[in-house]
Amino acid sequence: GAAGQLCSGGPAAQPCTAGSSDAAVPFADNSGFAMHIKRVVLEGFKCYKSRTESEPFSSKHNVVVGANGSGKSNFFAAIQFVLGDSSGGTLRAEERKQLLHEGAGAHVMSAYVEIYLDNSDGRLPVDRDEVVLKRSIGLKKDEYFLDRKHVTKTEVFNLLESAGFSRSNPYNIVPQGKVNILTTMKDEQRLELIKEVAGTRTYGERRQESLNIMAETAARRDKITEMLVYIEKRLKELDAEKEELALYQRLDRQRKAAEYAYYDKEQRKAKAELDKMDSRRSEDGQESAQLQQAEESAKAKSKLVERDLKTVRSTLAEVEAECVALKGEHKALLTQVARLELQAKQQATDHGARASSEKEAKAELARVDKRVALIQAQLDALKPGCDAKVAATDEASARAEAVAARMRALYSKQHRTTQFASKSERDKALKAELASVAHELKEKEKLLGAQQRHEAARAGASSAFAAA
């Protein structure tokens, strides 16, 4: 059967081939490095349906031999499936299905390949002497595992690149078909190939990436420098603003202190005014109570005066009626006197027969004069009492009116602050009150004039009666 030779190495590892159609892969280390593949475990991958585990590999050269169709190519494909996938992305569902075992019996739904790497020299940045790299696929999954822990594809390739397996170097695994191409290459092409195998292209790319990063870093550094300059300038401005703020806060505290002192002074002043107003209100309340008592006393006296006034008025009416009767009697007597005088004059010419009649008339006249004098004396005796009663009534009415006016003034003063909602309402009420007072004064003047006229008429009647 055909045989394939496997070889392994770092970035400068040389490809090895065998005289068959199989491929050579990096198994051993001829350049002095100790890292190598220790063993491979497959299950469900292409022709390997059940779990298949290879024998431990040598750290030198390893050769896989077997008949055609024994699975040599699939074995190398499994190693390339884990270490050298050049798809650059996740496999499509059709591609994953082609990698699954297809044969008699139950259909395989998943497959995996495990590669055990010797990491005694620490080529891989993992703190273990043995690293297990596993790739598992299914109809709907494509996953990588590192030491039984799930990792991403990018993390796996970064780990392999750190050990020299660059994605830009396709010659870590060299199929036999590429050997002829290598032998027929021009010197320039072979030089480029050697650079790729040696990893210089990766170095150049990494160097360019580093230069780009350095350029970006320099640009960022310049921006940071500009930002620092701006920040320093801004800090100076902020320092100035801080000083202004400190000055403002100090002045603001002074302003608040002054406002507090002013408001405290105004508050104490207002409190003193309130105390005075409370004191005045208390005094007004006491005065109001006294006036109320005085009003009640005046009302009681007024009731007594009104009762006396009613009595006086009744007596006055009786006296006036008696005066009217006496005036009528006086008038009748005057008429009788005139008639008797006329008769006396007429009978004076008569002879002695009428002498007795004249004597009788004179006697009657004397009686009438006596009666008139008696009535006049009664009138003169009644007049002082009537005048005193009228004066007492007027005085009591005036006192009652004064007390009522004082009470109204106090009530108006007491309720004036809460009686009106605005100044205009207060002015309107004061005008109405002034008009009412003026009207009341006019009525009192009219009443006083009528009373004076009545007194004058009564005095005239008394004089006329006395003269008669």
C-alpha positions in Angstrom: 0.0 0.0 0.0 0.9 3.7 -0.1 2.6 5.4 2.7 2.7 9.1 3.9 5.3 10.7 6.0 4.3 13.1 8.8 6.6 15.8 10.0 6.3 18.7 12.5 8.1 21.9 13.4 8.0 25.6 14.2 7.7 28.5 11.8 10.8 27.1 9.9 9.6 23.5 9.7 10.3 21.8 6.3 7.5 19.9 4.6 8.0 16.2 4.2 6.3 13.9 1.7 6.0 10.1 0.9 5.6 8.2 -2.2 1.8 8.0 -2.1 -1.2 10.2 -2.7 -1.5 10.8 0.9 -0.3 14.1 2.6 2.3 14.9 5.1 1.5 16.9 8.2 3.5 18.4 11.1 3.8 15.5 13.5 7.4 15.4 14.5 10.0 18.0 15.4 13.3 17.8 13.6 14.4 21.3 14.4 14.9 20.8 18.1 11.4 21.7 19.4 9.7 19.3 21.7 6.1 20.2 20.9 4.4 17.4 18.8 1.1 15.5 18.4 0.9 12.7 20.9 -2.3 11.0 19.7 -5.5 11.6 17.7 -9.0 10.5 18.7 -11.8 10.5 16.0 -15.5 9.6 16.1 -18.2 10.0 13.4 -15.7 11.8 11.1 -16.0 10.6 7.5 -15.1 6.9 7.5 -14.5 6.7 11.2 -17.9 5.9 12.6 -17.0 4.6 16.0 -14.5 6.1 18.4 -11.0 5.5 17.0 -7.8 6.4 18.9 -4.3 6.3 17.3 -1.3 4.8 18.9 1.1 7.3 20.6 3.2 9.1 18.0 6.9 9.6 18.2 8.4 13.0 18.7 10.5 12.3 15.6 9.1 11.0 12.3 5.9 9.1 11.9 4.6 7.2 8.8 1.0 6.1 8.2 0.7 3.1 5.9 -2.4 1.2 4.8 -4.3 -0.1 1.8 -6.2 2.2 -0.5 -9.5 3.1 1.2 -8.2 2.3 4.6 -8.7 5.9 5.8 -5.2 7.4 5.5 -6.4 10.5 3.7 -9.4 10.9 6.1 -7.0 10.6 9.0 -4.9 13.5 7.6 -8.1 15.4 6.8 -9.1 15.0 10.5 -5.8 16.6 11.6 -6.2 19.4 9.0 -9.8 19.8 10.1 -8.6 20.8 13.6 -5.3 22.5 12.9 -5.4 23.8 9.3 -9.0 24.8 8.4 -8.5 27.5 5.7 -12.2 28.3 5.3 -11.8 31.4 7.5 -15.3 31.1 8.8 -17.9 28.7 10.1 -18.7 25.7 7.8 -22.0 25.7 6.1 -24.6 23.0 6.9 -23.9 21.1 3.6 -20.1 21.1 4.3 -20.6 19.9 7.8 -22.9 17.1 6.5 -20.2 15.9 4.1 -17.8 15.5 7.0 -20.2 13.3 8.9 -19.9 9.5 8.5 -22.2 8.0 5.8 -22.6 4.3 5.8 -24.8 1.4 6.7 -26.7 1.4 10.0 -27.8 4.4 12.0 -27.1 7.8 10.6 -24.4 9.7 12.5 -25.6 13.2 13.7 -22.3 14.5 15.1 -18.6 14.0 14.9 -15.5 15.2 16.7 -11.7 15.1 16.4 -9.4 15.4 19.4 -5.7 16.1 19.1 -3.4 15.7 22.1 -0.4 18.0 21.9 2.8 17.7 23.9 3.4 21.1 25.4 6.5 20.3 27.5 8.5 23.2 26.1 5.6 25.7 26.7 5.2 26.6 23.0 1.5 27.1 23.7 0.8 29.8 26.3 -0.9 27.3 28.5 0.3 26.2 31.9 0.0 22.5 31.2 2.3 19.9 29.6 -0.5 18.3 27.6 -3.1 20.3 25.7 -6.2 18.7 24.2 -7.7 20.6 21.2 -11.1 19.3 20.1 -13.4 20.3 17.3 -17.0 19.0 17.2 -19.5 19.4 14.4 -23.2 18.5 13.8 -25.9 19.5 11.5 -26.4 22.7 13.4 -23.2 23.2 15.3 -19.4 23.8 14.8 -17.6 24.1 18.2 -14.1 24.2 19.5 -12.9 23.0 22.9 -9.6 23.5 24.7 -9.0 21.1 27.5 -12.8 20.2 27.6 -13.7 24.0 27.8 -15.7 25.7 25.1 -13.7 28.3 23.2 -14.2 30.3 20.0 -12.5 29.6 16.7 -10.6 32.9 16.9 -9.2 32.0 20.3 -8.0 28.6 18.9 -6.2 30.2 15.9 -4.6 32.9 18.1 -3.4 30.1 20.3 -1.9 28.2 17.3 -0.4 31.3 15.9 1.4 31.8 19.1 3.0 28.4 18.5 3.9 29.1 14.9 0.9 27.8 13.0 0.0 31.0 11.1 -3.1 31.2 9.0 -1.2 33.0 6.3 1.2 30.0 6.0 -0.6 27.2 4.1 2.5 25.0 4.2 2.3 23.7 7.7 0.4 20.8 6.1 1.7 20.0 2.6 -0.3 17.5 0.4 1.8 15.4 -2.0 0.3 17.2 -5.0 2.1 20.4 -4.0 5.5 18.8 -4.0 5.8 18.9 -7.8 4.8 22.5 -7.7 7.5 23.3 -5.2 10.2 21.5 -7.3 9.3 23.4 -10.5 9.0 26.9 -8.9 11.3 29.7 -10.0 13.9 31.0 -7.6 11.9 34.1 -6.8 8.7 32.1 -6.1 10.7 29.6 -4.1 12.1 32.5 -2.0 8.6 33.8 -1.4 7.6 30.3 -0.4 10.5 30.0 2.0 9.5 33.3 3.5 5.9 32.0 3.9 7.1 28.8 5.4 9.6 30.6 7.7 6.7 33.0 8.8 8.4 36.2 7.6 5.3 37.2 5.8 3.4 36.9 9.0 6.1 38.9 10.6 5.8 41.5 7.9 2.1 41.7 8.3 2.4 41.8 12.0 5.1 44.4 11.7 2.8 46.5 9.4 0.0 46.0 11.8 2.3 47.1 14.6 3.4 50.2 12.6 -0.3 51.0 11.9 -1.0 50.6 15.6 2.0 52.8 16.4 0.8 55.4 13.9 -2.7 55.3 15.4 -1.1 55.4 18.8 0.9 58.4 17.8 -2.2 60.1 16.4 -4.0 59.3 19.6 -1.1 60.6 21.6 -1.2 63.8 19.6 -4.9 64.1 20.3 -4.3 63.3 23.9 -1.6 65.9 24.0 -4.0 68.4 22.4 -6.6 67.3 24.9 -4.2 67.7 27.8 -3.3 71.2 26.6 -7.1 72.0 26.3 -7.6 70.4 29.7 -4.8 72.5 31.3 -6.3 75.6 29.7 -9.7 74.6 30.9 -8.3 73.9 34.3 -6.9 77.4 34.5 -10.2 78.8 33.4 -11.9 76.6 36.0 -9.4 77.9 38.6 -10.5 81.4 37.7 -14.1 80.4 37.8 -13.5 78.6 41.1 -12.1 81.9 42.6 -15.1 83.7 41.2 -17.4 81.1 42.6 -15.7 81.4 46.0 -16.1 85.2 45.9 -19.7 84.7 44.8 -20.3 82.2 47.6 -18.7 84.6 50.1 -20.7 87.5 48.9 -23.8 85.3 48.8 -23.3 84.3 52.4 -22.9 88.0 53.3 -26.1 88.8 51.4 -27.9 86.0 53.2 -26.6 87.2 56.5 -27.7 90.8 55.8 -31.1 89.6 54.6 -31.4 87.5 57.7 -30.6 90.4 59.9 -33.0 92.7 58.0 -35.8 90.1 58.1 -35.1 89.4 61.8 -35.3 93.1 62.6 -38.5 93.5 60.5 -39.9 90.4 62.3 -39.2 91.8 65.7 -40.6 95.1 64.6 -43.8 93.4 63.3 -44.0 91.3 66.5 -43.8 94.5 68.6 -46.5 96.1 66.4 -48.6 92.9 66.9 -48.1 93.1 70.6 -49.2 96.7 70.6 -52.2 95.9 68.5 -53.1 93.0 70.8 -52.7 95.4 73.8 -54.9 98.0 72.1 -57.4 95.3 71.1 -57.5 94.2 74.7 -58.0 97.7 75.9 -60.7 98.3 73.3 -62.3 95.1 74.4 -62.3 96.3 78.0 -63.6 99.7 76.9 -66.2 98.0 74.7 -67.3 95.9 77.7 -67.5 99.1 79.8 -69.4 100.9 77.1 -71.7 97.9 76.7 -72.4 98.0 80.5 -72.9 101.8 80.1 -75.2 101.1 77.2 -77.2 98.6 79.2 -77.4 101.1 82.1 -78.4 103.9 79.7 -81.0 101.6 78.1 -82.4 100.9 81.6 -82.4 104.6 82.4 -83.9 105.3 79.0 -86.7 102.8 79.8 -87.3 104.6 83.1 -87.1 108.0 81.3 -89.5 106.8 78.6 -91.8 105.5 81.3 -91.6 108.9 83.1 -92.0 110.6 79.7 -95.1 108.6 79.0 -96.4 109.7 82.4 -95.5 113.3 81.8 -97.0 113.2 78.3 -100.2 111.7 79.8 -100.2 114.4 82.5 -99.4 117.0 79.9 -102.2 115.8 77.7 -104.6 116.0 80.7 -103.2 119.5 81.5 -103.6 120.6 77.9 -107.1 119.2 77.8 -107.8 121.0 81.1 -106.2 124.2 79.7 -108.4 123.9 76.6 -111.4 123.5 78.8 -110.3 126.4 81.0 -109.7 128.5 77.9 -113.2 127.7 76.7 -114.6 128.5 80.1 -112.5 131.6 80.2 -113.7 132.6 76.8 -117.3 131.9 77.8 -116.8 134.0 81.0 -115.3 136.8 78.9 -118.3 136.7 76.7 -120.6 136.7 79.7 -118.6 139.7 81.1 -119.0 141.6 77.9 -122.7 140.7 77.8 -123.1 141.8 81.4 -121.2 145.0 80.9 -123.4 145.7 77.9 -126.4 145.0 80.0 -125.0 147.2 82.7 -124.5 150.0 80.3 -128.0 149.6 78.9 -129.5 149.4 82.4 -127.5 152.4 83.6 -130.1 154.7 82.1 -132.9 152.8 83.8 -134.4 154.0 86.9 -134.0 152.6 90.3 -135.9 149.5 89.4 -132.8 148.0 87.9 -130.4 148.9 90.6 -130.6 145.4 92.0 -129.8 143.8 88.7 -126.6 145.9 88.3 -125.4 144.8 91.7 -126.0 141.2 90.7 -124.1 141.7 87.5 -121.2 143.1 89.3 -121.2 140.3 91.8 -121.3 137.8 88.9 -118.4 139.6 87.2 -116.4 139.4 90.4 -117.0 135.7 90.6 -115.9 135.2 87.0 -112.7 137.2 87.6 -112.0 135.2 90.6 -112.5 131.9 88.6 -110.2 133.2 85.9 -107.5 134.1 88.4 -107.8 130.6 89.9 -107.5 128.9 86.5 -104.5 131.1 85.6 -102.9 130.1 88.9 -103.4 126.5 88.2 -101.8 126.9 84.7 -98.9 128.7 86.2 -98.4 126.0 88.8 -98.5 123.2 86.2 -96.2 124.8 83.6 -92.8 124.4 85.6 -93.5 120.7 86.2 -94.3 120.2 82.5 -91.2 122.1 81.4 -89.0 120.0 83.8 -90.5 116.8 82.6 -89.9 117.8 78.9 -86.3 118.9 79.7 -85.6 115.6 81.5 -87.0 113.6 78.6 -84.8 115.5 76.1 -81.7 115.0 78.3 -82.4 111.3 78.6 -82.9 111.0 74.9 -79.7 112.9 74.2 -77.7 110.7 76.6 -79.1 107.5 75.1 -78.3 108.8 71.6 -74.7 109.6 72.6 -74.2 106.2 74.2 -75.6 104.5 71.0 -73.3 106.6 68.8 -70.3 105.7 70.9 -71.1 102.0 70.7 -71.5 102.2 67.0 -68.2 104.0 66.7 -66.5 101.3 68.8 -68.1 98.4 66.8 -67.1 100.1 63.6 -63.5 100.5 64.8 -63.4 96.9 66.1 -64.7 95.3 62.9 -63.3 97.7 60.3 -60.2 95.6 59.6 -62.2 92.5 58.7 -65.4 94.3 57.4 -64.1 95.4 54.0 -62.3 93.3 51.4 -60.7 96.3 49.7 -60.1 100.0 50.0 -62.8 101.0 47.5 -65.4 99.1 49.6 -64.2 100.9 52.7 -64.5 104.3 51.0 -67.9 103.5 49.7 -69.1 102.4 53.1 -67.7 105.6 54.7 -69.4 107.8 52.2 -72.7 106.0 52.8 -72.2 106.5 56.6 -71.5 110.2 56.1 -74.6 110.6 54.0 -76.6 108.8 56.7 -75.2 111.1 59.5 -75.9 114.2 57.4 -79.5 113.0 56.8 -79.9 112.3 60.5 -78.6 115.8 61.4 -81.1 117.4 59.0 -84.0 115.4 60.6 -82.8 116.4 64.1 -82.7 120.1 63.0 -86.2 119.8 61.6 -87.4 118.2 64.9 -85.6 120.9 66.9 -87.2 123.6 64.9 -90.7 122.1 65.2 -90.2 121.8 69.0 -89.0 125.4 69.2 -92.1 126.5 67.2 -94.3 124.5 69.5 -92.7 126.0 72.6 -93.1 129.5 71.2 -96.8 128.9 70.3 -97.4 127.5 73.8 -95.7 130.5 75.4 -97.8 132.9 73.2 -101.0 131.1 74.2 -100.1 131.4 77.9 -99.4 135.1 77.5 -102.6 135.7 75.7 -104.6 133.8 78.4 -102.8 135.8 81.1 -103.6 139.0 79.4 -107.2 138.0 79.1 
